[in-house]
Amino acid sequence: MDFFNSFLDKVPLIGVFVSFAAYFLGIKFPDWDFKMKLAHRNILTHSPLILIIFIRLYEESKNDMFRFFLIGFSLALALHFIFDMYPRGWGGGALIHIPFKKRACNVRFSKMILIFSAVVSAVIAVAYTHNITEFYYIGVIGLITILKDTVKEEKLFRPLFSFAFFIFVLGCIKYRELFLGLKAGSHYLYNQISMFF
């Protein structure tokens, strides 16, 4: 119970609800290209373009609930793009399409766009956290999403490694205590292993 109370001191319950609502909206948003009658993996929905609008709205209002919306939505986009980075094959619907061009980008450019989109979305999600508890919160949501979607997506290790890499690097840049904790943990682990050799 103490953990729960401590968590709610740092992440208000309304913030959890707003971020979850934004997350569920954001995880499906890239596939709205079907609803918009666009080619699948259209760059309009498979890029962080919409986040520019959301950031502009947040910067004008500085509303904390909208900040939680921005965090949840950008986290969801990052996760969607990470899964899209590992299709069953690089052809047809796996490639990024440019509107009005009537053809897809090549494999290399499609990969570059997806990596860029995943990184930018993850950067925005982490950048708008205000404390390390919020950072841990989005990390747990990301981890649960990847584990939950493993069967449906038929992949685990590459998306899990990509997400963990992006999130830990960004977290270490933003939160010095995370970097120092990981550093201390790696020294402890090294000392324990070196005792056996």
N, C-alpha and C positions, 0 to 999 in steps of 0.2 A: 504493500500500500504506500509505503514511503517513496518507492521508486515512481509510482504513478503520480503522486502529488508533486514530486520534484519535476517530473516530466511536464505536467500541466502548468507549473510555474514558468517554464521556459517556452512551452508550445501550448497556447490556449486551446481549449476544446473546439471553439468556433474555427480556429485556424486549422485544426485537424480536419473538420468537416469540409471547409472551403478547399483545402489542398486536395482532399480525396475527390471531391466533385470535379475539380479542375483536372486531376490526374485521369479520371475516367473519361472525361471529355478529350483530353490530350492524347491518350493512348489510341483512340479511334480516329482522331482528326486527320492524320496523313491519308487514311483510306477513304476520306470523303471525296477524293478525286472521282470515285465511281458515281457518287451522288451529283457531282458537278458536271457529269458527262465528259470528264477529261480522261486521257490515257492514264493507266495505272502507273503509280510512282511519278506523278507529275511534279515538277520542281516547285510549283506553287504550294503544294501540300507537303512535299517531302524535302523541306528545308526550314530553317528557323525564321522565314520571312514574317510570319504572323507574330512572332515574339517581338519584332521591332515595334509593331503597333501596341502590343501589351506593355512593353517597357515605356513607351511614350505616354500611355495612359497612366501608368503608375507614377512616373516622374512628375506628372502634372498634379496628381491628387495626393501622393504619398500615403495612401490608405493602406493600413496594415493588413486588412483582409484581402485586398487586391494583391498585396505582396505574397500572401500564402497561395492565392490563385496562380500567380506567375510561377512560383516555385513548383507547385504540383503539375501545372501544364508543361513547363519546360522539362521537368524530370521525365514525364510520360513521353514527350517527343524524343528525348535522348534514348530512352529504352526502346522505343519503336524503331528508331534509326539504327541502333546497335543490332537488333534482330535482323533488320533489312540488309545489314552489311554481310550477312552470311546466308545467301539464298541457296536453294538446291542446285541451281545452275545460273550462270550469267547470260541470260538471253531473254528476249521478249519483255515480260512484265517485271523482270528483276532490274531492268535498266531505267535510268532516270529519263523522263520525257520533258521536252521543252514545249510550252504551249505555242501553237500556231506554226511549229516547225514541221509537224507531221512525221517526225522520226525521233528515235531515241539517241541519247548520247552513247558513246562507245563504253566499253567495260571499264577502262581505266578512269575516265572522267566520272562515270557513275559512282565508282568506288570513292573517288576523291570527294564528290559532293556529299555522299552519305557519311563519310568520316568527318568532314567539316561540320555537317549538320548535327551529328551526334556530339561532337566536342563543344560546339557553340551552345547547344541546348543544355549540356551538362554544366558548362561554365556559368550560364545564367542561373540555373537551379542553385548551384553552390553560392554564387556571388550574392544572391538575395537572401540567403540565410543570415540571421543576426547573431546566432550563437552556435556552439558546437553541438548542443542537443538537437537543434533543428537540422544540422548536418547529419547527425547519426540517424535521425528520423527518416530523412530522404534516402539514406544509404540502406536502411532496413526495408523500406518500401521497394527500392530497386532490387534488392536481393530476393525478396519474396516474389516479386513479379517474374524474375528470371527462373526461379525454381518452379513456380506455378505453371509457367508457360512452356516448360521443357518438353512435355509430351506433345502439346499442340504444335510447337515450332520444330520439334525433332532435333533440338540442339541445346547444349548446356555449356560446355567448357569455353568455347570461343566468346559467346556473349557474356558469360560470367567473368571471364578474365578481362575483357574489354571494359565492362562496367566498373569492375574493381579497380583497374588501372586508372581510368579516367577520374573516378570519384576520389581515390586516395591521393593522387597527385594534386588535384584541385583542392582537396581538404587540407593537405599539408601546406599548400601555398597560402590558403586563407587563415588556417588555424594553427598557430605555432605550437600549441599544446599537443595537437595531434601528431605533428612532426616529431616533437621531443619524446612523446610516448612511444611512437614506433621506433625511434632511434634507441631508446632505453631498452625496449623489448628485443630488438635485434642484437644488442650487446649482450643481454642476458642469455638469449638463445645461443649465440656464438660461444659464450663461456661454458654453457652446459654441454654443448656438442664437443668442444675442445677438450673437456675432461675425459672423454672416452678415447681420444686419439693421442 
